[in-house]
Amino acid sequence: MAILHALSEIADHYDNRYWWRERFQERIVSPVLARIHGRDGVDVAEREWDNLLILDACRADMFESVIDLGDFDSYEEVCSRGSSSPDWIAANFADRELGDIVYITANPWVAKEAPSSFHKVVDVWAEEQTGDEEIHTDELDQRDLATSPAATVTAQRLNGAVERVADEHPNKRYIVHYFQPHAPCIGLPDGSVKDEQEMDLLLHPGKPLYEGRIEREAVWEAYEENLAYVVSHARQLAIDLGGKSVFTADHGELFGDWLWPFPIRGYAHPRNLRHPALVTVPWAELTVGTRRRIESGATSRTDIERTAVTEQLEKLGYM
């Protein structure tokens, strides 16, 4: 069956250079980079924090250039356990009992990789969008553009969900998984969301950048704006929640970086690719007021159906 599947894949993609590139990266480049850079990474659940604020696909060097590090009590670079969200979630949380944590997420990979590891998982992406929080777009080729604004949870919407969780579970640790600065680049540095006319869906470091349909500088600048946008809301959430907050990332991002020692460039955030730009992430700490008393408890399984998770991942270009 494996051979038949391989032959079918080759028949479907034999003339697709991007597909062949990804296969070479997966089978040859990834094992070599793992030997060079290792697979170790920080165990985030074991670190001290009350609120873990995940900035999806945030490189450490971009965080350091965009965000004022003086706003935090301390800052360091740490090594992530994953080069993509599913890698990171599985490596940190799968098959663990973390009854002191409520995970509030805009990212659907939690429901797939660690559905029963937490006291509760709040899948904000699965909640119905209404009013000003909804981003309207025309019909898109999801696989081509990789990520649709219509499938994206804004930072404002996620913060609203966290406020509800804090009222219901006042003695838990919170993991708040934002979707930004990951594409689509919906945000502006002042904390507002772009109008539809301002959104350029080609501003993605994956296939559009590889094919030369967009310049690297344009994608990088859009990510910087998206990062400033999400951090403005994450910082306000840290103030509102109080306690010890950590601003970090599940993984970084490749913008055509060289995959040394191979003479090829990398794009976006492939799974199991231990490149420094993908696994070096920020770790910024900020304590506001007094820390709350944390109580452990039972874990529960997310009630999101697997088909709903798959459908959302397809909207985001993963399937």
C-alpha positions as CSV (number, residue, x, y, z in Angstrom):
1,M,0.0,0.0,0.0
2,A,2.8,2.4,0.8
3,I,4.4,1.9,-2.6
4,L,1.0,2.4,-4.3
5,H,0.5,5.6,-2.3
6,A,4.0,6.8,-3.3
7,L,3.3,6.1,-6.9
8,S,0.0,7.9,-6.8
9,E,1.6,11.0,-5.2
10,I,4.3,11.0,-7.8
11,A,1.7,10.7,-10.6
12,D,-0.2,13.7,-9.1
13,H,2.8,15.9,-8.6
14,Y,5.5,14.8,-11.1
15,D,5.7,18.3,-12.7
16,N,5.4,20.3,-9.5
17,R,8.8,21.6,-8.5
18,Y,7.6,22.9,-5.1
19,W,6.3,19.4,-4.2
20,W,9.6,17.7,-5.2
21,R,11.5,20.3,-3.2
22,E,9.4,19.6,-0.1
23,R,10.0,15.8,-0.5
24,F,13.8,16.4,-0.7
25,Q,13.6,18.7,2.3
26,E,11.6,16.1,4.3
27,R,13.7,13.0,3.4
28,I,17.2,14.5,3.1
29,V,17.6,17.9,4.6
30,S,15.6,17.4,7.8
31,P,17.6,14.4,9.1
32,V,20.9,16.2,8.5
33,L,19.8,19.5,10.2
34,A,18.6,17.4,13.2
35,R,22.1,15.9,13.5
36,I,23.7,19.3,13.3
37,H,21.4,21.3,15.6
38,G,19.9,18.5,17.8
39,R,16.3,18.0,18.8
40,D,16.4,19.4,22.3
41,G,14.1,22.3,23.3
42,V,12.5,24.0,26.3
43,D,9.7,22.1,28.1
44,V,7.3,25.0,28.4
45,A,4.9,23.3,30.8
46,E,7.7,22.9,33.4
47,R,8.6,26.6,33.3
48,E,7.3,29.1,35.8
49,W,4.4,31.2,34.4
50,D,0.7,32.0,35.0
51,N,0.0,33.0,31.4
52,L,1.8,31.6,28.4
53,L,1.2,33.8,25.4
54,I,2.0,32.0,22.1
55,L,2.8,34.2,19.1
56,D,2.5,31.8,16.3
57,A,5.5,31.7,13.8
58,C,7.4,34.4,15.6
59,R,11.2,34.4,15.0
60,A,13.4,35.6,17.9
61,D,15.3,38.0,15.7
62,M,12.1,39.6,14.4
63,F,10.7,39.9,18.0
64,E,14.0,41.6,19.1
65,S,13.9,44.1,16.2
66,V,10.2,45.0,16.4
67,I,9.3,44.9,20.1
68,D,10.8,47.1,22.8
69,L,12.5,44.5,25.1
70,G,12.6,47.2,27.8
71,D,8.9,46.6,28.3
72,F,9.7,43.2,29.9
73,D,11.2,42.1,33.2
74,S,13.6,39.8,31.4
75,Y,14.3,38.4,27.9
76,E,16.2,35.5,26.4
77,E,16.2,33.3,23.3
78,V,15.2,29.7,23.8
79,C,15.1,26.6,21.6
80,S,11.7,25.4,20.7
81,R,10.8,21.7,20.6
82,G,9.1,22.1,17.2
83,S,9.5,23.8,13.8
84,S,5.8,23.8,13.3
85,S,2.7,24.0,15.5
86,P,1.9,20.2,15.4
87,D,5.5,19.4,16.3
88,W,5.6,21.8,19.1
89,I,2.2,20.8,20.6
90,A,3.0,17.1,20.4
91,A,6.5,17.4,21.9
92,N,5.3,19.6,24.8
93,F,1.8,18.3,25.7
94,A,0.8,15.0,24.0
95,D,0.1,12.2,26.5
96,R,0.5,14.4,29.5
97,E,-1.9,15.3,32.3
98,L,-1.9,19.0,32.8
99,G,-4.9,19.6,34.9
100,D,-3.7,23.1,36.0
101,I,-3.8,24.5,32.5
102,V,-6.7,25.8,30.3
103,Y,-5.6,26.2,26.7
104,I,-7.4,29.0,24.7
105,T,-6.5,28.7,21.1
106,A,-6.9,30.2,17.7
107,N,-4.9,27.3,16.3
108,P,-6.7,24.0,15.6
109,W,-3.6,21.8,16.0
110,V,-4.2,21.5,19.7
111,A,-7.4,19.5,19.2
112,K,-5.5,17.1,16.9
113,E,-2.2,16.7,18.7
114,A,-3.2,17.0,22.4
115,P,-7.0,16.8,22.7
116,S,-7.1,15.4,26.3
117,S,-3.9,16.8,28.0
118,F,-5.5,19.9,29.6
119,H,-8.1,20.8,32.2
120,K,-10.0,22.3,29.3
121,V,-9.3,23.3,25.7
122,V,-11.2,26.3,24.4
123,D,-11.2,26.2,20.6
124,V,-12.0,29.8,19.7
125,W,-11.6,29.0,16.0
126,A,-14.6,26.7,16.2
127,E,-16.9,29.3,17.7
128,E,-19.3,31.2,15.5
129,Q,-18.0,34.5,14.2
130,T,-20.3,37.5,14.4
131,G,-20.2,41.3,13.9
132,D,-17.0,43.2,13.7
133,E,-14.9,40.2,14.6
134,E,-15.5,38.5,11.3
135,I,-13.2,39.0,8.4
136,H,-15.0,38.8,5.0
137,T,-13.2,37.7,1.9
138,D,-14.1,36.5,-1.5
139,E,-13.6,32.8,-2.5
140,L,-9.9,31.9,-2.5
141,D,-7.7,29.1,-3.7
142,Q,-6.7,28.0,-0.2
143,R,-3.9,25.6,-1.2
144,D,-2.3,28.3,-3.4
145,L,-2.5,31.2,-0.9
146,A,-2.0,28.9,2.1
147,T,-4.1,30.8,4.7
148,S,-7.4,32.6,4.4
149,P,-8.3,35.7,6.5
150,A,-11.8,34.3,6.8
151,A,-10.4,31.3,8.8
152,T,-8.3,33.5,11.1
153,V,-9.1,34.4,14.7
154,T,-8.2,38.0,15.5
155,A,-6.3,38.9,18.6
156,Q,-9.2,40.9,19.9
157,R,-11.5,37.9,19.6
158,L,-9.1,35.6,21.3
159,N,-8.6,38.1,24.2
160,G,-12.4,38.2,24.7
161,A,-12.5,34.4,25.0
162,V,-9.7,34.5,27.6
163,E,-11.6,37.0,29.7
164,R,-14.5,34.6,29.9
165,V,-12.2,31.7,30.8
166,A,-10.6,33.8,33.5
167,D,-14.0,34.3,35.1
168,E,-14.8,30.6,34.9
169,H,-11.4,29.2,35.9
170,P,-9.7,31.8,38.1
171,N,-7.1,29.4,39.6
172,K,-5.7,27.9,36.4
173,R,-2.7,28.6,34.3
174,Y,-3.6,29.9,30.8
175,I,-2.0,29.1,27.5
176,V,-3.2,31.7,25.0
177,H,-2.3,30.7,21.4
178,Y,-2.7,33.6,19.0
179,F,-2.6,33.0,15.3
180,Q,-0.5,36.0,14.5
181,P,2.1,36.9,13.3
182,H,1.5,33.8,11.2
183,A,0.0,34.7,7.8
184,P,-2.4,36.1,6.7
185,C,-1.1,39.4,7.7
186,I,-4.3,41.0,9.0
187,G,-2.9,43.5,11.6
188,L,-1.5,46.9,11.8
189,P,1.0,48.2,14.5
190,D,-1.6,50.3,16.1
191,G,-3.6,47.2,17.1
192,S,-6.3,47.5,14.4
193,V,-7.2,45.0,11.7
194,K,-6.6,45.9,8.1
195,D,-9.5,46.6,5.7
196,E,-10.1,44.0,3.1
197,Q,-8.6,46.4,0.5
198,E,-5.4,46.5,2.5
199,M,-4.9,42.8,2.7
200,D,-2.5,41.3,0.2
201,L,-3.0,37.5,0.4
202,L,0.3,36.9,-1.4
203,L,2.1,38.2,1.6
204,H,3.0,34.7,2.8
205,P,6.5,33.2,3.1
206,G,5.5,29.8,1.5
207,K,4.7,29.1,-2.1
208,P,4.1,32.8,-3.2
209,L,7.6,33.8,-2.0
210,Y,9.2,30.7,-3.5
211,E,7.6,31.3,-6.8
212,G,8.7,34.9,-6.8
213,R,5.2,36.4,-6.8
214,I,6.1,38.6,-3.8
215,E,9.4,40.1,-2.6
216,R,11.0,38.9,0.6
217,E,11.1,42.4,2.0
218,A,7.4,42.9,1.5
219,V,6.6,39.6,3.4
220,W,9.0,40.4,6.2
221,E,7.5,43.9,6.7
222,A,4.0,42.6,6.7
223,Y,5.0,40.0,9.4
224,E,6.6,42.8,11.4
225,E,3.3,44.7,11.3
226,N,1.3,41.6,12.2
227,L,3.7,41.0,15.1
228,A,3.4,44.5,16.5
229,Y,-0.4,44.1,16.2
230,V,-0.6,40.9,18.2
231,V,1.9,41.9,20.8
232,S,-0.1,45.1,21.5
233,H,-3.1,42.9,22.4
234,A,-1.1,40.3,24.2
235,R,0.6,42.9,26.4
236,Q,-2.8,44.3,27.3
237,L,-4.1,40.9,28.1
238,A,-1.0,40.3,30.4
239,I,-1.9,43.5,32.3
240,D,-5.6,42.6,32.6
241,L,-4.9,39.0,33.8
242,G,-2.1,39.9,36.1
243,G,0.5,37.5,37.4
244,K,3.5,36.2,35.5
245,S,3.2,36.2,31.7
246,V,5.6,34.8,29.2
247,F,5.6,36.0,25.6
248,T,7.0,33.2,23.4
249,A,6.4,31.3,20.1
250,D,5.7,27.7,19.1
251,H,8.2,28.1,16.2
252,G,9.8,30.6,13.9
253,E,9.5,31.2,10.1
254,L,11.7,30.8,7.1
255,F,11.7,33.7,4.5
256,G,14.0,32.0,1.9
257,D,16.8,31.4,4.5
258,W,19.6,29.1,3.3
259,L,19.3,25.5,4.6
260,W,23.0,25.1,5.2
261,P,24.9,22.9,4.3
262,F,22.5,22.4,1.4
263,P,22.4,25.0,-1.4
264,I,18.7,25.5,-1.2
265,R,16.4,27.9,0.5
266,G,13.7,27.2,3.1
267,Y,10.2,28.7,3.2
268,A,7.4,29.0,5.8
269,H,7.7,26.4,8.7
270,P,8.0,22.7,7.6
271,R,7.6,20.0,10.1
272,N,10.7,18.4,11.7
273,L,13.1,20.9,10.2
274,R,15.6,21.9,12.9
275,H,16.8,25.2,11.4
276,P,17.9,28.0,13.8
277,A,15.4,30.4,12.3
278,L,12.6,27.9,13.0
279,V,13.5,26.8,16.5
280,T,15.0,29.9,18.0
281,V,12.1,31.7,19.7
282,P,11.6,34.6,22.1
283,W,11.0,34.2,25.9
284,A,10.0,37.5,27.4
285,E,8.7,37.6,31.0
286,L,6.4,40.3,32.5
287,T,4.9,40.1,36.0
288,V,2.0,42.4,36.8
289,G,0.7,42.6,40.4
290,T,0.6,39.5,42.5
291,R,0.6,36.0,41.2
292,R,-2.6,34.0,41.5
293,R,-2.9,30.7,43.4
294,I,-2.9,27.8,40.9
295,E,-5.0,24.7,41.5
296,S,-4.7,21.5,39.6
297,G,-7.6,19.3,38.6
298,A,-8.8,16.7,36.2
299,T,-8.1,16.8,32.5
300,S,-10.8,16.6,29.9
301,R,-11.1,15.9,26.2
302,T,-12.0,18.6,23.7
303,D,-15.4,18.0,22.3
304,I,-14.4,19.2,18.8
305,E,-15.0,16.5,16.2
306,R,-12.1,15.4,14.1
307,T,-13.9,16.3,10.9
308,A,-14.2,19.9,12.1
309,V,-10.5,20.0,12.9
310,T,-9.6,18.7,9.5
311,E,-11.9,21.2,7.8
312,Q,-10.3,24.1,9.6
313,L,-6.8,22.9,8.8
314,E,-7.9,22.7,5.2
315,K,-9.1,26.3,5.3
316,L,-5.7,27.2,6.7
317,G,-3.9,25.4,3.9
318,Y,-2.4,22.5,5.9
319,M,-4.3,19.6,4.3
